Amino acid sequence: MQDHYDKISGAGAEVLGISTDNLAGAESIIAKARPEFPILYSSKNNDVPIAYDVYNLHGDNLASASVFVIDTNGNIAWESIGDSPAHQVSGEEVLEALSGL
């Protein structure tokens, strides 16, 4: 998402990262990746991934890598839910979903 952040935000969208990963070592990962958008950590509270039905899909007690585009009415307009732990969504896919709104 970082590589396409300017285009995504230019389309009027906001990017938020939410991670259920343990915070150990998170600072070094953030320092290396240097995202321009906020990363929210919820390792002690899984309510958000549970609410979006992306928690423990692979039997690992983690949130599946997923992307949601939420419209201005608060509805999910597009989603990509990880079918494997290695799931990745490109910025191009998000931009295409935004263009359809």
Secondary structure, 3 states (H helix, E strand, C coil): CHHHHHHHHHCCCCCCEEECCCCCCHHHHHHHHCCCCCEEECCCCCHHHHHCCCECCCCCCCECCEEEEECCCCCEEEEEECCCCCCCCCHHHHHHHHHCC
